[in-house]
Amino acid sequence: MNQDIPKQYIQVGGKPIIYYSLKALLINAHTDMLVIVIADEWKSFVEPYLASIPHAQDILFAEPGETRQYSVYNALKVIAKAGYEEDDIVLIHEAARPLATQEMIDKCYLACEEADCVVPVMPVKDTLYFSEDGKLIGSLLERSKIWSGQAPEAFRFGKYLRAHLETPREVLLTFNGGTELAFHCGMSCRLIEGDPFNFKITTQEDLTHFKSIMEGAASKPE
């Protein structure tokens, strides 16, 4: 990103990117508590923005882990201490994915009533090649059966927490996404339709695209 701060704290429209992700979750009718995984050095940066979000009193904090999945694990342990039960539904979202709609969040919650895990996905548009060494094509992948995952991902809390407890540390360290662990542990994982606007800000081009979307929204009459 060529920025001097983590991308989720870059200001867009006078607020950090993480603000938009947090607000989308907190204002949803299905959400009754939110855990932010955040380093202490950035907690004081974010807190002033939280006050302007409805239901900001329903926020707890967790320490970051050494990998993304261990950060999720730390959040799950905070949820367990808060007294949530086996069949409750937990959504895992990314701070740098600020355009999740209320419809998308609703679909994740509701679909998880009939599955252990739910992940929104988008069809892959480009031809995909498999290569062991990154130099020679080993095989072609059937594009119609390949999907790109988004967030939020939804999980049955009890089963997902047990998946972390029962997975050896060296294996847990290898996972890059929450659904990977759920699938590995035999949880039923359901795909739902994603949203092309629900992109993760990863590159400078993504940031420019997000800024243009927010500027367009701000210019529309209420």
N, C-alpha and C positions, 0 to 999 in steps of 0.2 A: 504493500500500500504506500510505501515511501512516506510514512507519517512518523512523528516522534512520540505518538501515544497509541495504545491499542485501538483497533478500528472501532470497537463498540462505544468508545468515548469521544469520537469525532463529532463535532457539533454540526447539525443540519437543522435549519429553521430555528436556531436559538436553543436547541436541546440536543443532548447526546443521543446517538443512535439507539443505545440500550433503552432509553426512555420509551420509545415507540413500541418496542417489544414487550416491555413490562406493562405498559398501559393496555395493550391489546388483551393480555391475559387477565389483568386485574378487573377490567370492566365486564368481562364475560360472566354471564349469569351462573355458569356451572362452577366457577372458580371461587373457593372460599379461603384459600391461603396460597401464598407464593413464597418459595425459597430462592433467594438470589445467591449463587455461588460467586464470591467476589473476594479479591485480595484486600487486606486491610488498607493498603495505601490508596485504593480507589473507592473504598466505602464512603469516605467523607465527601468525595467528589460527586457521587451519585445521590446521596441522601437529600440534598436541597431540592432536587427535581422530583423526588418521590412524594413530597408533601402536596404537590398539585394533582396527584393521581387519585381518583376515587378508590376507597378501600385500602389506602396505603398503610393503614394500621394492621393489615393482615399480611405483613411481610416479615419473614425470618431470614437469617443469613447462614451460610455455610462456607467453610474454608475451601479454597481450590485444592484439587488433587494433582498428582504428578502427571496424569493424563486426563483427557476429557471424560473417560468412563469413571475414573476415580473421583472426579469432581461430582459426577452424577451420584456416585455411591455416597459421598459425604452429604449430599442433599437428602438422599433417601433416609439416612440415619437421623437427620434433623426432623424429617417428617414422622419417623417412627416415634421419636421422643415426644412429638406433639400429640400423639395418641390416635393417629389415623389407623384404620382397620384394613384387614385383608382385601376386601372387595372394593375399597375406594380406588378411584382412578387418578393416576398422576400423569401429567403432561411434562415432557422434557422439551424445552425450546432453546433456541440459540439467540444470544444477545444481538448478533449481527444479522438477524433475519427479521427486520422490523415491519414487514408488510403483511403479516398473517391477518386475515380477515376474521370477523366474528363468525361468519359462516364456516370457515375452515376449522376454527377452534371448536365450534359446536359439533361438527362432523366427527372430529377426533374423539371427543368425549362420548358421543352417542354410539359410534361404531364399536368402542371398547366395551360396551355393555354386552357384546356378543363375541368378544375375542379377548385373548390375553394381551395382545399388542396390536396397535394400529399405526400405520405410517402412510402419510400422503406421498404419492409418487407422480412423476411425469414421464411420458414416453420419451425414449431416446431418439433424437432426430438424425444423428449422423451414423455412418457405417462404423462398426466397432471391430477392432482387430485384437486378438490375443497374441502376446509375445512374451517369451520367457526372459529375453535379454534386452528388449527395447530396440532391437536392430532388425530382427527377422520376424516375419509373420508366422506364427505357429498354427493359428486357426482363425476362422471367421466366426463371429458370434451372431446368433439370430436376433436381429434388432427388435422384432415384434415381441420378443420375450424378455427384453431387457428394460428395466425401469430405473429412473433416477430418484433417489429418496430426498424428501424434504423434512421439515419440522414445522409444528410440534409433532412429536411421537407420543402416543398414549399407551399406558401400561396398567395392568392390574397390580396395585401396589404390593400386596403380599407376595405374589409370585415373583415379581421383579426384584424385590428386596432379597428374597431367598436365592435368586439366580446369582446375585453378587456374593452372598454369603458362602455359597457352595462352589463357586468357581475359583480355582487356584490363582494366586496372585500373578504368576507368570503368564497365565492364559488371559486373565482380565486385562493385563497391560497391552494385549495385542488388538483389542477392539477399538474401532474408531467411531462407531455409532451405536446408539442404544438398541436398535432393533437387531443388530448383529448378535449381541449377547442373548437377547430373548430367543432368537431362532436357534442359536447354539444350544440353549438349555431346554429346547423342546416346547417352548411356549407357542400357542397358536398365533400366527402373525398375519394380520389382514391388511391388504392394500386398499387405499381409497384414492379417489382422484385428487391430485394436487392442483396448484394454481401457478401459472407462469409468472405472476407478479410476486409470488412468495419466494423471491430469490435471496440467497445469502450474499452479503456484501464481502467479497473476497479480493477484488481487484479495484484499481482506480476507476476503471470503466463502470464497475458496479456502483461505486460511490457517486459518480457523475449521473448515472441513470436514476438513482434514488433521489438525488437532489432535484432533478428535473421533475420527477413525479410529485415531490412535496411542494415544489414551487407552483406546479400546475394546480394542485389541490388548493393551495392558499389563495390563488387568484380567482377561484370560482366563487360567485356570490352565494351567500347562505340562504 
